[in-house]
Amino acid sequence: MKTGMKIYFVISTALLLLLSYRVFFGLKTGNELILNKLSIVDRNSGKPVLILSDSVPEPTFDGKVLPRIFKPRGLIYYDSKGNETGGLVVSNQEGKETAMFSVDYNNTDAFNIYKNETDSTYRMGIVISDRNTRKEFEERGSGGIPRIVLQNRDKTAAFAITDTKGRERILFMVDNNDEVKLLVLDSLGNTVKNLIDK
């Protein structure tokens, strides 16, 4: 089953369970079901399928628990081995509001839609990352190398393609002064060529 189908199946199952709870226990319209945490586990293995919580647990990959970069709340879903495989989370740390939807490889962030916002800055974007090898996973955890980045950041819209080290090599942007740039960069970030020359 493809990852997208798994996501829809898991979320649909969760909604069905909540609806069933309302039907079987006769909750009337206007009543609320208030929880701090909802866990759905596999009936055979007992491993988590989905967790919806005001404080989501640390991620698990290959049986290894890793610390999170930030402390979110929201929805986390898991693969058949009990590894975190994505989620929809929000957090507020040090004045920064973050919201993120993610789909993971078996040990690495794969696809993220994210929003970061403070009183004076904002960023909204999409990131597609490489999958870590086992060695890379052991060295740097679940953070993959971003390869394709599309974002709008403080009135600058940009599309970047990076190399295997995460360095921008092609950058297409319209900056906050409405200047259009299509740059080819070297591994040090120097402009090799501007494909939109004046």
C-alpha positions in Angstrom: 0.0 0.0 0.0 1.4 3.4 -1.0 2.3 5.9 1.8 -0.5 8.3 0.7 -3.1 5.6 0.9 -1.8 4.6 4.3 -2.2 8.1 5.6 -5.8 8.4 4.3 -6.6 4.9 5.8 -5.2 5.8 9.2 -6.9 9.2 9.4 -10.1 7.7 8.2 -9.9 4.9 10.8 -9.3 7.5 13.5 -12.3 9.5 12.5 -14.4 6.4 12.3 -13.5 5.4 15.8 -14.3 8.8 17.1 -17.7 8.7 15.4 -18.4 5.2 16.6 -17.6 6.3 20.2 -20.3 9.1 19.8 -22.8 6.6 18.4 -22.3 3.7 20.9 -22.1 5.9 24.0 -24.9 8.1 22.9 -23.1 11.5 23.1 -25.6 14.2 22.3 -25.1 17.1 20.0 -23.3 19.9 21.7 -21.3 17.6 24.1 -17.5 17.4 23.8 -15.0 14.6 24.0 -12.0 16.1 25.7 -8.7 14.2 25.7 -5.1 15.0 26.2 -4.0 11.9 24.2 -5.6 9.4 21.8 -3.6 6.3 20.9 -4.5 3.8 18.3 -2.5 0.6 18.3 -2.3 -2.5 16.0 -4.6 -5.2 17.5 -2.0 -7.9 16.7 1.4 -6.3 17.5 0.3 -3.7 20.0 2.6 -1.2 18.2 1.3 2.4 17.6 -0.6 3.2 14.5 -1.6 6.8 15.3 -1.1 9.1 18.2 -3.0 12.4 18.7 -1.7 14.3 21.7 -1.0 17.6 23.3 2.6 16.5 23.7 3.7 13.9 21.1 6.4 11.3 22.0 10.0 11.3 20.8 10.4 9.7 17.3 11.4 6.0 17.0 13.3 4.7 14.1 14.7 1.2 13.9 13.9 0.8 17.6 16.0 3.8 18.5 14.4 6.8 20.3 15.7 10.2 19.0 15.3 13.6 20.6 13.1 16.1 18.7 14.4 19.4 17.5 11.2 21.0 18.9 8.4 19.9 21.2 5.2 19.7 19.2 1.6 18.7 19.7 -0.6 17.1 17.1 -0.9 13.9 15.1 1.8 11.3 14.5 1.4 8.1 12.5 3.6 5.0 12.3 4.5 2.2 9.9 4.0 -1.5 10.5 7.3 -1.7 12.4 6.4 1.0 14.9 8.6 3.6 13.3 7.3 7.2 13.0 6.4 7.8 9.4 4.9 11.3 9.4 2.5 13.6 11.1 0.7 16.9 11.4 2.1 19.0 14.3 2.2 22.5 15.7 4.4 24.2 18.3 5.3 27.5 19.8 8.8 27.9 21.1 10.7 31.1 21.8 8.1 33.2 20.0 8.1 31.1 16.9 4.9 29.5 15.7 5.5 26.4 13.6 3.1 24.1 11.8 4.2 21.1 9.8 2.8 18.2 7.7 5.4 15.5 7.0 5.8 12.2 5.4 8.9 10.2 6.3 11.1 7.5 4.7 11.8 4.6 7.0 14.6 6.6 8.9 14.5 10.1 7.5 12.2 13.1 6.9 11.1 12.8 3.3 8.5 15.5 2.5 7.5 18.5 4.6 5.0 21.4 4.2 5.8 23.9 6.9 5.1 27.3 8.3 7.3 29.3 10.6 6.2 32.7 11.9 7.2 35.3 14.5 5.9 38.8 15.0 8.4 40.1 12.4 9.2 37.2 10.1 7.4 34.4 8.2 8.3 31.5 6.0 6.1 29.0 4.2 7.5 26.2 2.2 7.8 22.7 0.8 10.9 20.5 1.2 11.8 17.1 -0.4 14.8 15.4 1.2 17.2 12.5 0.4 16.8 9.4 2.5 19.7 8.7 4.9 21.8 5.6 4.7 22.1 3.6 7.9 25.5 5.3 8.6 24.1 8.8 7.9 21.2 8.0 10.2 23.5 6.9 13.0 25.6 10.1 12.5 22.9 12.8 12.2 19.6 11.2 13.2 16.4 11.6 11.1 17.3 14.9 9.5 17.7 14.3 5.7 19.5 16.5 3.2 17.0 18.9 1.6 17.2 18.5 -2.2 14.2 20.5 -3.5 13.1 23.6 -1.6 10.2 25.8 -2.6 9.5 28.7 -0.1 8.2 32.2 0.4 10.3 33.9 3.1 9.8 37.5 4.1 8.6 38.6 0.6 11.2 36.6 -1.2 9.8 33.7 -3.3 12.5 31.1 -4.2 12.9 27.6 -5.7 16.2 25.8 -5.0 17.8 22.6 -6.1 20.7 21.4 -4.0 23.5 18.9 -4.3 23.9 15.8 -2.1 25.5 18.0 0.7 22.4 20.3 0.8 24.2 23.2 -0.9 22.1 25.3 -3.3 23.3 24.8 -6.9 20.4 26.2 -8.8 18.4 29.1 -7.4 15.4 30.7 -9.1 13.9 33.6 -7.1 12.0 36.9 -7.1 13.3 38.9 -4.1 11.7 41.5 -1.9 12.7 44.2 -4.4 11.0 42.3 -7.3 14.4 41.4 -8.8 14.3 38.2 -10.8 17.3 35.9 -10.5 18.1 32.5 -12.0 21.5 31.5 -10.6 23.9 28.6 -11.1 26.1 28.3 -8.0 29.3 26.4 -7.2 29.8 24.3 -4.1 30.9 27.4 -2.1 27.8 29.3 -2.9 29.4 31.6 -5.5 27.5 32.6 -8.6 28.9 30.7 -11.6 26.2 32.1 -14.0 23.2 34.3 -13.8 20.8 33.0 -16.5 18.8 36.2 -16.4 21.4 38.9 -17.3 20.4 42.5 -17.6 
